[in-house]
Amino acid sequence: MASTHARTRPPVRKPAVLLLALILPAGAASAATYAPWLRQIGVSDTVMSAANWGTGQMLGVVDTGINPTHPVFASGQVSQALSSCAAVSFRCSNGFRDDNSHGTAVAEIAAGNAKFAWTTSYGGYTTTAGSVISVAPNANILAEKVLNAAGSGYSTDVANGVRKAADAGAMVINVSITYGNTADIVSAINYATSKGAVIVWAGGNSNVALLNGANTTGLTAQAISRLVFAGSVSPTNTKSSFSNTPGSGKLVNTAGQATNYSARWLVAPGEAILAPYTTAGTSAWSYWSGTSMAAPVVSGSLLLVQSAWPILRTRGTAIDLLLATSTDLGAAGADGTYGMGLVNLAKAFQPVGTLTVTRANGSTIAVSSLTGALITGGALGSLSAVQASLANYTALDSYARNFSVNLAGLIRSPSTAASLNALPSNVNTGPRRVTLADGRELAYWQSGVDRAADHRGEFGFNEERVNFRQQGFALLADPRSGNTLAFGQGYPAQYAWTRALTEDAGLALLAHDAASPGLVSLAQGGSLVAAGMRLNERTRFALSWSSTASPAGDVANAWNMPEGRSLRAGLDYRLNRFLDAGVIVSTLSEPHGLLGSTYDRSSAISLGRNESLGYGASLGLRLNERRRMLLEGGVVSTRSNQSSGMFAGTDTLRSTHWSLSYQEQELWRKGDRLSFGISQPLRVSSGRIGVVSTQIAEDGEPFQQTDWVSLAPTGRELDHRIGYRMPASHQSELLLQASYRQDAGNLRGHDDAGVSARWNTRF
């Protein structure tokens, strides 16, 4: 079968159209101007930048040859080593070089590297000086010459050219030649697509249905998935008068399954397209029309999307992407006039379908469903390193294309600041103590109303969820046996624990004011039980359990309320009448938290349930009956084994805490209490978290990688505090408090200070 190139008429050869091209590097730093037919298909700086202007792609042009030294091409852009004469019915006296102009024009429309030097108007388009006029200016090109100087050849020539282009490594093969469904053409398409090439074939210029409605048989399913036909539209997106249509014909694969031509048909601008007329000289240009021009517009578009996402070439889905994102011009869906519609690169460079991220266990989750959050705690600081790794996170669309999404917002700071109160533990001023007739002591505290003001600065307090319920505390101490028992609800646990461990009420008040920075600070405000017993004259043993307060209100969404349970055991040894030394072992269980951070366990950024083990020591110094000093410190070990979210768990975290406090009672009057101290709250000193991310291999295939990110905060919080409590009468008292926090929240350079005064009167 004889073949000719698919254009409607010879190129216009008017002297007025013989213009000069200005060679400039594509992708210059400044914003580019694009020819109107490129803007018509959605080409923009955004598209070109994402595709790197087609870099790394190889276009095979099966046509009349190419003039490789034409100034529209960059030096070496057209490979002379890979190009050849593929004709078998005639001899190529000029090798693969173009002696017709058609092949050079087609190559330039798809991938020329020149910017047009002048402003010109024709056929409904105005092209301004300096415009980019090619779809993929940085792509490489090879020529397979199959048509003679008159633009004629046979199907055997074309078939051989398609095969040779595939063998030479063409990723996209453009065939702007009349399509025929002959056995040699079908075989060549099967061969080329089996080697990974995609083929764009011009739809023809006879204003009839393709092949007059005849089917094509013998193509493999893979070949059909990598084949697309190109029809032409005008500058107003109406079908060009000369353009063929897909009609009702079908591609029938070797298994007998049929695909309408319309489902593999795209339209693109094909009228009055500026391109060189090389046989009239290297400065000659013309306005070309035909599906021969629409085809390289489609081919160039494929070069761009494959350059941006190699996965499209690896999986052979680039054509499907263009078909799925095209602009529907005719009847809804694939129709017999426009097929699937107009190429739309602006849409093609947006995600298609659902964007997903991959969990550590390999399952995926939609980005749109990532509505949970991780609320940071003080021991971990702001998790800035983790936020940075999530700020440029890779998500995949339905074509497995990688897009960058910012997930840093999933990590948030607590909604209620805990920095307004200078000495939060001093708000509750300690229990009342009553000595019973038999010498035993009863200490108690009770509040019928749980007020927001009573909890400023307490870990996990959420003002929006104040629970109006009875809260109280009671402690019974027997100085004869040395046994101590305490229990309560809603009271800071440190007083009860220190009293049980040391049997010293003064040290217990000091510990209460010091607000222990250890694990117990993450498990108080709820239920507590503490018991102590005297083993001998110098040694005591104590055991305690405490928890955070149960949430009120919307329990289903209580994941943002920290939840912790702590068990402690300790031995205290009285070295002399002045000094006590203690050793403590403590555990912390957090169902949906990590050292104070909290999250929804069902979310993709969950770290599951965490268990911490702490070892601590204390020194209590009784200078006299009125003066006490307390030194506490410890180390904590924590490990998470979560592996179903976006985090692969942590390695072993090491945390430290310490405090040094001093208290003096009855400084100026009976019942007053002055306390001050310095402490480092619980802070992660070493340890990493595994952030699971998706990486892209050279062939575009995604694979999982775990990046281990340090969890050590940027700063080291140091709290300096001073407080004074003075009873004014039996019913009233004055509290003065001041504090300064260096690197508050373990954030470097984040310092704050506070001063407060409070007058309490009971009726």
Secondary structure by P-SEA (a helix, b strand, c coil): cccccccccccccccccbbbbbbcccccccbbbbcaaaaaacccaaaaaaacccccbbbbbcccccccccccccccccccccccccccccccccccccccaaaaaaaaacccccccccccccccccccccccccccccbbbbbbbcccccccccaaaaaaaaaaaaaacccbbbbcccccccaaaaaaaaaaaaabbbbbbbccccccccccccccccccaaaaaabbbbbbbcccccccccccccccccccccccbbbbccccbbbccccbbbbbcccccccbbbbbbcaaaaaaaaaaaaaaaaaacccccccccaaaaaaaaccccccccccccccccccccccccccccbbbbbccccbbbbcccccbbbbbccccccaaaaaaaacbbbbbccccbbbbbbcccccccccccccccccccccccbbbbbbccccbbbbbcccccccccccccccccccccccccccbbbbbbbccccbbbbbbccccaaaaaaaaacccaaaaaaaaaaccccccccccccbbbbbbbbccccbbbbbbbbbccccccccccccccccbbbbbbbcccccccccccccccbbbbbccccccccccccccccccbbbbbbbbbbbbbcccccbbbbbbcbbbbbbbbccccccccccbbbbbbbcccccccccccccbbbbbbcccccccccbbbbbbbbbbccccbbbbbbbbbbccccbbbbbbbbbbbbbcccccbbbbbccccccccccccccccccbbbbbbcc
